[in-house]
Amino acid sequence: PHPEILGTLQEGDQVLLDDGKLRMTVKTASAEQVTCRVDVGGKLSDRKGVNTPSIVLPISPLTPKDREDLVHALDMDVDWVALSFVQRAEDMEELRELVNGRARIMAKIEKPSAVKDLAAVIAAS
């Protein structure tokens, strides 16, 4: 995963895999390694997402691929662009800047930090 994820995890944090189908609790963590207890196990295949609901990650929610896809979508004159895993208002401000008025934007509120900062996230959307 992103090194930024490893650097923010602390004992007791929840880690969700594959849209929350698999759940783990962090037992120990360092910048290089995390040890977790599996709370809800199951089969995990490749290319599945990692979600850390209790942590605000110091990274953009937009990956390089997302940025490329956004350019193509805007070139196709889409009406709306939604951003998943919004953590804070700044995420929406970043998307607004990239969209530059070419479409409306919508925040998908999936992280507790976005709920805490809901008024600011809505204002930035």
Buried (B, 14 or more C-beta within 10 A) or exposed (E): EEEEBBEBBEEEBBBBBBEEEBBBEBEEBEEEEBEBEEEEEEEEEEEEEEBBBBBBBEEBBBEEEBEEEBEEBBEEEBEEBEBBBBBBBBBBBBBBEBBEEBBEBBBEBEBEBBEEBEEBBEEBB
